[in-house]
């Protein structure tokens, strides 16, 4: 199987799916689609998909800044919540 359209623009790919033009290999942002669009339905989960490693890197002095530390703490809590069983 080969794609009819490739694009690095996930918004374009989502729009094509919402318009009924086919399926797309796009990340699940865990966010609702904007506007009145119905949610996209995942398909081929057992065929396509893989865990993705997220690496956040900052210098040690930067990581000590209160605003940066707050963001790092929130991202860590978010990822930990994803990993814990519901």
Secondary structure, DSSP 4 states (H G I P E B T S, - for coil): ---S---S-HHHHHHHHHTTS--------SSPPSTTPPPP----TTTS-----------HHHHTSHHHHHHHHHHHHHHHHHHS--
